[in-house]
Amino acid sequence: MNVTTSKLRRLPAEWEEQDGVLLAWPHSESDWKPLLAEIERVSAAIIAVISRFERVLLIVPDEDAAKGELTAAQADLAKITFVVLPTNDTWARDFGPITVYDDGAPAMLDFGFNGWGLKFPAALDNRINRLLAEKGLFTAGVATRPLILEGGSIESDGNGTLLVTATCLLSSNRNPHLDRNQLESTLTKELGAEHILWLQHGYLAGDDTDAHIDTLVRLCPDDTILYVACDNPADEHFQELSLMQRELEALRTRNGSPFRLLPLPMPAPTFDSEGERLPATYANFLIINGAVLVPTYNDPCDSTALALICAAFPGREIIGIDCRPVLEQHGSLHCLTMQLPKGTLP
């Protein structure tokens, strides 16, 4: 999709050119402690792939420990900037900066992060963007904004369309002082949104985010949407995802046309040691320069999902990464990453 030049504020699409990707390395003081070795290997695999295509800004508790795993994964260390900072966890998608363009110049916004509606500790993660800016790691300062907003809760096509879920954005523990109209006005002001599409339905068992859009539905180039579908009436997701599909069918682009819809399969149910279902989703992919990184789960549906994502992103290398360990903390690949658009890194 060609992005039109505008003097107005614009939230770029993820498939636009990037300078790099922000991640945080897992550590033993987080919930990752019981499976630290497994998540370190997955993190190293993700970073190794990204480093083939662009830079990585990596927050670490200890640089040497991370370098060992990254070297074993054959990551390009010359493309990785290590930053030693304390973190609560690894979910850079939700505490990382959200970058907009003002008349073509990048502006990095630091929205509040409160642990997905006060569910988990987040005080350290909520400081990350300001500390990175103080260290001179961005081309400009980071503007702190008076709104709780996670990167995983918004999808942009780069041309003013924003896709969100009501369950998340209207959560009573995020911005209870704002109703839907007030929130829309704020998103228009902060992100340049001109066409906000709300989904009332959508659900994944084991999800802690109140239905982040990046676990369910993703905007793609050329007015295409990839979304999670469930074709098993006996599955607990069937009703909600069927209702979500009907909502998607009714959505229209800014010019009044329907979207091209591509349904992603659901992998077989996966459960943790306590029997709780985990939120396995192929929608949680990461788009980078020249490639798309897709979470896989050693499931027969992996190949179908990879083929569908390839259809939505022709010309890009589609790379599957086994993310089963990430599921254990109720997230997946996209949740671990935040893209840094062109012009944000010095």
GUNUDREN-378557 format. One record per residue (C-alpha): x, y, z; chain. Coordinates in steps of 0.05 Angstrom, whole numbers, plus 32768, in hexadecimal, padded with zeros to 4 digits. Example, Ala and Ser with C-alpha at 12.3 -4.5 7.8 and 13.67 -1.06 7.14 Angstrom:
<rs>
<<80F6, 7FA6, 809C>, "A">;
<<8111, 7FEB, 808F>, "A">;
</rs>
This chain:
<rs>
<<8000, 8000, 8000>, "A">;
<<801A, 8045, 7FEF>, "A">;
<<8017, 8074, 802B>, "A">;
<<8000, 80BA, 8018>, "A">;
<<8028, 80F6, 8030>, "A">;
<<8003, 811E, 8064>, "A">;
<<8013, 8158, 8092>, "A">;
<<7FE6, 813A, 80C6>, "A">;
<<7FFE, 810A, 80FC>, "A">;
<<8000, 80C3, 80E3>, "A">;
<<800A, 807F, 8105>, "A">;
<<8032, 8056, 80D3>, "A">;
<<8020, 800F, 80C0>, "A">;
<<804E, 7FD9, 80DB>, "A">;
<<8061, 7FC5, 8094>, "A">;
<<8081, 8009, 8086>, "A">;
<<80CD, 8010, 8089>, "A">;
<<80EC, 8007, 80CD>, "A">;
<<812E, 801A, 80EE>, "A">;
<<812B, 7FE0, 811F>, "A">;
<<8104, 7FB9, 8153>, "A">;
<<8103, 7FC2, 819F>, "A">;
<<8104, 7F84, 81CC>, "A">;
<<8112, 7F74, 8215>, "A">;
<<813B, 7F38, 8229>, "A">;
<<811A, 7F07, 825B>, "A">;
<<8137, 7F00, 82A0>, "A">;
<<8130, 7ED7, 82DF>, "A">;
<<810F, 7F0F, 8307>, "A">;
<<80D2, 7F0B, 82D9>, "A">;
<<809C, 7ED7, 82D0>, "A">;
<<80CA, 7EB5, 829E>, "A">;
<<80F5, 7E96, 82D4>, "A">;
<<80D8, 7E4F, 82D0>, "A">;
<<80E7, 7E4A, 8285>, "A">;
<<811E, 7E7D, 827C>, "A">;
<<814A, 7E52, 8250>, "A">;
<<8110, 7E44, 8220>, "A">;
<<80FA, 7E8D, 8219>, "A">;
<<8142, 7EA4, 8211>, "A">;
<<8149, 7E75, 81D5>, "A">;
<<8109, 7E8F, 81B6>, "A">;
<<811D, 7ED7, 81C2>, "A">;
<<8162, 7ECB, 81A4>, "A">;
<<8142, 7EAA, 8167>, "A">;
<<8113, 7EE6, 815C>, "A">;
<<814C, 7F18, 8164>, "A">;
<<817A, 7EF0, 8136>, "A">;
<<8146, 7EF3, 80FE>, "A">;
<<8138, 7F3D, 8108>, "A">;
<<8183, 7F4C, 8107>, "A">;
<<8186, 7F31, 80C0>, "A">;
<<8158, 7F69, 80A9>, "A">;
<<8160, 7FA4, 80D8>, "A">;
<<817A, 7FBC, 811B>, "A">;
<<8165, 7FA5, 8160>, "A">;
<<8161, 7FD0, 819F>, "A">;
<<8165, 7F9D, 81D7>, "A">;
<<8158, 7FAC, 8220>, "A">;
<<8180, 7F7C, 824B>, "A">;
<<818D, 7F70, 8295>, "A">;
<<81D2, 7F56, 8284>, "A">;
<<81F3, 7F5F, 8240>, "A">;
<<8223, 7F25, 8243>, "A">;
<<81ED, 7EF1, 8253>, "A">;
<<81C3, 7F06, 8218>, "A">;
<<81FE, 7F08, 81E9>, "A">;
<<820C, 7EBE, 81F5>, "A">;
<<81C7, 7EA8, 81DF>, "A">;
<<81C6, 7ED9, 81A5>, "A">;
<<8209, 7EC1, 818C>, "A">;
<<81F1, 7E79, 818F>, "A">;
<<81B4, 7E8E, 8166>, "A">;
<<81E2, 7EAF, 8132>, "A">;
<<81C6, 7EF4, 813D>, "A">;
<<81EB, 7F2E, 811E>, "A">;
<<8206, 7F4F, 815D>, "A">;
<<821D, 7F8C, 8135>, "A">;
<<81D4, 7F9D, 8129>, "A">;
<<81C0, 7F97, 8173>, "A">;
<<81C4, 7FD1, 81A4>, "A">;
<<81C4, 7FB7, 81EB>, "A">;
<<81A6, 7FE3, 8221>, "A">;
<<81AB, 7FCE, 826A>, "A">;
<<816A, 7FE2, 828D>, "A">;
<<813D, 7FC0, 82C1>, "A">;
<<80FB, 7FA4, 82A8>, "A">;
<<80BE, 7F82, 82C4>, "A">;
<<80B5, 7F57, 8287>, "A">;
<<80C0, 7F4F, 823C>, "A">;
<<8081, 7F6A, 821A>, "A">;
<<80A0, 7FA3, 81F2>, "A">;
<<8062, 7FA8, 81C5>, "A">;
<<803B, 7FC5, 81FF>, "A">;
<<806D, 7FF1, 8223>, "A">;
<<8097, 8005, 81E7>, "A">;
<<8090, 804A, 81C5>, "A">;
<<8059, 8055, 8192>, "A">;
<<8075, 807D, 8157>, "A">;
<<804D, 80AD, 812D>, "A">;
<<8062, 80DB, 80F5>, "A">;
<<8056, 8125, 80F8>, "A">;
<<805E, 8143, 80B3>, "A">;
<<808D, 8109, 80A3>, "A">;
<<80B8, 810F, 80E2>, "A">;
<<80B4, 80D8, 8116>, "A">;
<<8098, 80E8, 815A>, "A">;
<<809D, 80B3, 8191>, "A">;
<<8065, 80B0, 81C3>, "A">;
<<806A, 8091, 8208>, "A">;
<<8024, 807B, 821E>, "A">;
<<8017, 8061, 8263>, "A">;
<<801F, 8016, 826E>, "A">;
<<7FFC, 7FFA, 82AC>, "A">;
<<8004, 7FAF, 82A3>, "A">;
<<7FC7, 7FA4, 8277>, "A">;
<<7F95, 7FC6, 82A5>, "A">;
<<7FBA, 7FBD, 82E7>, "A">;
<<7FC1, 7F71, 82E0>, "A">;
<<800D, 7F6D, 82E8>, "A">;
<<8047, 7F98, 8303>, "A">;
<<805E, 7FCA, 82CE>, "A">;
<<8082, 8004, 82F1>, "A">;
<<80C6, 7FF3, 82D3>, "A">;
<<80AB, 7FE6, 828D>, "A">;
<<8084, 8027, 828F>, "A">;
<<80C7, 804E, 8295>, "A">;
<<80EB, 802C, 825B>, "A">;
<<80DC, 805D, 8223>, "A">;
<<80F1, 809A, 824A>, "A">;
<<8131, 8078, 8260>, "A">;
<<8142, 8064, 8219>, "A">;
<<8137, 80AB, 8202>, "A">;
<<8163, 80C6, 823A>, "A">;
<<819B, 8098, 8222>, "A">;
<<8197, 80B8, 81DD>, "A">;
<<817F, 8078, 81BB>, "A">;
<<8148, 809B, 8194>, "A">;
<<814F, 80D3, 8162>, "A">;
<<8122, 80FF, 818D>, "A">;
<<8104, 8101, 81D2>, "A">;
<<80C8, 80D8, 81E6>, "A">;
<<8088, 80FD, 81F5>, "A">;
<<8062, 80E1, 8231>, "A">;
<<8017, 80DF, 8223>, "A">;
<<7FDF, 80DD, 8258>, "A">;
<<7FBE, 809E, 823E>, "A">;
<<7FC4, 8053, 824E>, "A">;
<<7FD0, 8033, 820A>, "A">;
<<7FF4, 7FF3, 81F6>, "A">;
<<8012, 7FE9, 81B1>, "A">;
<<7FF0, 7FA5, 81AB>, "A">;
<<7FAC, 7FC6, 81B1>, "A">;
<<7FAF, 7FEE, 8170>, "A">;
<<7FB6, 7FDD, 8126>, "A">;
<<7FC4, 8012, 80F2>, "A">;
<<7FC4, 8011, 80A6>, "A">;
<<7FF0, 804F, 80A3>, "A">;
<<7FB9, 8078, 8082>, "A">;
<<7F8E, 808B, 80BD>, "A">;
<<7F69, 804A, 80C9>, "A">;
<<7F6E, 802E, 810F>, "A">;
<<7F53, 7FEA, 8124>, "A">;
<<7F46, 7FDE, 816F>, "A">;
<<7F1D, 7FB3, 819E>, "A">;
<<7EEA, 7FD1, 81CE>, "A">;
<<7EFA, 7F9D, 8203>, "A">;
<<7F41, 7FB6, 820A>, "A">;
<<7F3D, 8001, 81FD>, "A">;
<<7EFF, 800B, 8226>, "A">;
<<7F19, 7FE2, 8261>, "A">;
<<7F06, 8002, 82A3>, "A">;
<<7F4E, 7FFB, 82BC>, "A">;
<<7F6F, 8020, 8283>, "A">;
<<7F4E, 8063, 8276>, "A">;
<<7F0E, 8064, 829F>, "A">;
<<7F08, 80B0, 8298>, "A">;
<<7EFD, 80AA, 824D>, "A">;
<<7EBF, 8090, 822A>, "A">;
<<7EC2, 8076, 81E2>, "A">;
<<7EB9, 80BA, 81C1>, "A">;
<<7EED, 80DA, 81ED>, "A">;
<<7F1D, 80A1, 81DF>, "A">;
<<7F12, 80A8, 8195>, "A">;
<<7F22, 80F2, 8199>, "A">;
<<7F62, 80E2, 81BF>, "A">;
<<7F77, 80AD, 818C>, "A">;
<<7F6A, 80DF, 8154>, "A">;
<<7F94, 8114, 8176>, "A">;
<<7FCD, 80E6, 818B>, "A">;
<<7FD1, 80B5, 8151>, "A">;
<<7FB1, 80DB, 8118>, "A">;
<<7F79, 80A7, 8113>, "A">;
<<7F42, 80BB, 80E2>, "A">;
<<7F1D, 807A, 80DA>, "A">;
<<7F17, 8052, 811B>, "A">;
<<7EFA, 800D, 8115>, "A">;
<<7EE2, 7FEC, 8156>, "A">;
<<7ED9, 7FA1, 8160>, "A">;
<<7EA8, 7F8D, 8196>, "A">;
<<7EB8, 7F43, 8192>, "A">;
<<7EF7, 7F19, 8194>, "A">;
<<7F14, 7EED, 81CA>, "A">;
<<7F4F, 7EBF, 81D7>, "A">;
<<7F51, 7E92, 8214>, "A">;
<<7F8C, 7EA0, 8241>, "A">;
<<7F94, 7EE8, 8226>, "A">;
<<7FA7, 7F1B, 825C>, "A">;
<<7FA0, 7F58, 8230>, "A">;
<<7F54, 7F5E, 822B>, "A">;
<<7F55, 7F4B, 81E1>, "A">;
<<7F8F, 7F70, 81C3>, "A">;
<<7F83, 7F7A, 8179>, "A">;
<<7FC7, 7F5D, 8167>, "A">;
<<7FB2, 7F19, 8181>, "A">;
<<7F72, 7F17, 8157>, "A">;
<<7F72, 7F44, 811A>, "A">;
<<7FAA, 7F64, 80F1>, "A">;
<<7FA7, 7F9A, 80BC>, "A">;
<<7FD1, 7F8A, 807E>, "A">;
<<7FE2, 7FAF, 803E>, "A">;
<<7FAE, 7FBA, 8008>, "A">;
<<7F72, 7FBB, 8037>, "A">;
<<7F7E, 7F73, 804C>, "A">;
<<7F6E, 7F58, 8091>, "A">;
<<7F8A, 7F18, 80B0>, "A">;
<<7F60, 7F00, 80EA>, "A">;
<<7F59, 7EC4, 8119>, "A">;
<<7F1F, 7E96, 8106>, "A">;
<<7F02, 7E5A, 8129>, "A">;
<<7EDB, 7E25, 8101>, "A">;
<<7ECF, 7DF5, 813A>, "A">;
<<7E8A, 7DFF, 815B>, "A">;
<<7EA2, 7DD8, 8198>, "A">;
<<7EDB, 7E09, 81A5>, "A">;
<<7ED1, 7E3E, 81DA>, "A">;
<<7EE7, 7E73, 81A8>, "A">;
<<7EB4, 7E62, 8173>, "A">;
<<7E7C, 7E93, 8185>, "A">;
<<7EA7, 7ED0, 8194>, "A">;
<<7ED4, 7EC7, 8157>, "A">;
<<7E98, 7EBA, 812A>, "A">;
<<7E7A, 7EFC, 8142>, "A">;
<<7EBC, 7F1E, 8137>, "A">;
<<7EBF, 7F03, 80F0>, "A">;
<<7E7A, 7F21, 80E2>, "A">;
<<7E92, 7F64, 80FC>, "A">;
<<7ECF, 7F60, 80CE>, "A">;
<<7EA2, 7F51, 8093>, "A">;
<<7E7A, 7F90, 80A2>, "A">;
<<7EB7, 7FBE, 80A8>, "A">;
<<7EC6, 7FEE, 8070>, "A">;
<<7F05, 8012, 805B>, "A">;
<<7F08, 805D, 8059>, "A">;
<<7EEF, 805B, 8011>, "A">;
<<7EB4, 802F, 8023>, "A">;
<<7ECE, 7FED, 8008>, "A">;
<<7ECF, 7FAB, 802F>, "A">;
<<7F11, 7F90, 8047>, "A">;
<<7F31, 7F52, 8029>, "A">;
<<7F2B, 7F1F, 8061>, "A">;
<<7F5C, 7EE6, 806C>, "A">;
<<7F4A, 7EB6, 80A5>, "A">;
<<7F84, 7E99, 80CE>, "A">;
<<7F79, 7E54, 80EC>, "A">;
<<7F7C, 7E46, 8137>, "A">;
<<7FB2, 7E15, 814D>, "A">;
<<7F9C, 7DDB, 8179>, "A">;
<<7F8E, 7DEF, 81C1>, "A">;
<<7FCC, 7DF6, 81EC>, "A">;
<<7FC9, 7DF4, 8238>, "A">;
<<7FF9, 7E07, 8270>, "A">;
<<800B, 7DDA, 82AB>, "A">;
<<7FCD, 7DF1, 82D1>, "A">;
<<7F9F, 7DE0, 8298>, "A">;
<<7F92, 7E28, 8281>, "A">;
<<7F8D, 7E31, 8236>, "A">;
<<7FC3, 7E5C, 8217>, "A">;
<<7FB6, 7E92, 81E3>, "A">;
<<7FD8, 7E74, 81A5>, "A">;
<<7FCC, 7EA1, 816A>, "A">;
<<7FEC, 7EAA, 8125>, "A">;
<<7FD4, 7EF2, 8123>, "A">;
<<800C, 7F06, 8151>, "A">;
<<8040, 7F0D, 8119>, "A">;
<<8075, 7F43, 8112>, "A">;
<<8080, 7F69, 80D1>, "A">;
<<80C7, 7F82, 80C4>, "A">;
<<80EE, 7F9B, 8088>, "A">;
<<80E9, 7F64, 8054>, "A">;
<<80CB, 7F2F, 8080>, "A">;
<<8093, 7F19, 80AE>, "A">;
<<80A3, 7EF1, 80EC>, "A">;
<<806A, 7EC1, 80FD>, "A">;
<<805F, 7E9B, 813E>, "A">;
<<8058, 7E51, 8134>, "A">;
<<8043, 7E1B, 8165>, "A">;
<<8059, 7DD8, 8148>, "A">;
<<8012, 7DD0, 812F>, "A">;
<<7FF6, 7DB7, 80ED>, "A">;
<<7FD7, 7DFD, 80E3>, "A">;
<<801C, 7E1E, 80E2>, "A">;
<<8025, 7E14, 8097>, "A">;
<<7FDF, 7E2E, 8087>, "A">;
<<7FEB, 7E6D, 80B1>, "A">;
<<802F, 7E7A, 8090>, "A">;
<<8010, 7E74, 804B>, "A">;
<<7FD8, 7EA4, 805C>, "A">;
<<8008, 7ED8, 8078>, "A">;
<<8032, 7ED0, 803A>, "A">;
<<7FF5, 7EE0, 8010>, "A">;
<<7FEA, 7F20, 8038>, "A">;
<<8033, 7F35, 8033>, "A">;
<<804C, 7F21, 7FED>, "A">;
<<8096, 7F2F, 7FE2>, "A">;
<<80A9, 7F27, 802B>, "A">;
<<80CC, 7EEB, 8049>, "A">;
<<809D, 7EC6, 8078>, "A">;
<<80C3, 7EA8, 80B3>, "A">;
<<80A4, 7E7B, 80E7>, "A">;
<<80C0, 7E7A, 812E>, "A">;
<<80AA, 7E46, 8161>, "A">;
<<808A, 7E70, 8198>, "A">;
<<806E, 7E3A, 81C5>, "A">;
<<8098, 7E52, 8201>, "A">;
<<807D, 7E99, 81F8>, "A">;
<<8036, 7E7E, 8201>, "A">;
<<8046, 7E68, 8247>, "A">;
<<8043, 7EB2, 825C>, "A">;
<<8005, 7EBE, 8232>, "A">;
<<8025, 7EE4, 81F9>, "A">;
<<8045, 7ED7, 81B6>, "A">;
<<8077, 7EF4, 8184>, "A">;
<<805A, 7F39, 8175>, "A">;
<<804F, 7F46, 81BF>, "A">;
<<809A, 7F42, 81CB>, "A">;
<<80AC, 7F76, 8197>, "A">;
<<80A1, 7FBF, 8184>, "A">;
<<80B6, 7FD9, 8140>, "A">;
<<80DC, 801A, 813D>, "A">;
<<80C8, 803D, 80FC>, "A">;
<<80F7, 8060, 80CC>, "A">;
<<8118, 809D, 80EA>, "A">;
<<8113, 8089, 8133>, "A">;
<<8159, 806D, 813E>, "A">;
<<8198, 8098, 8137>, "A">;
</rs>
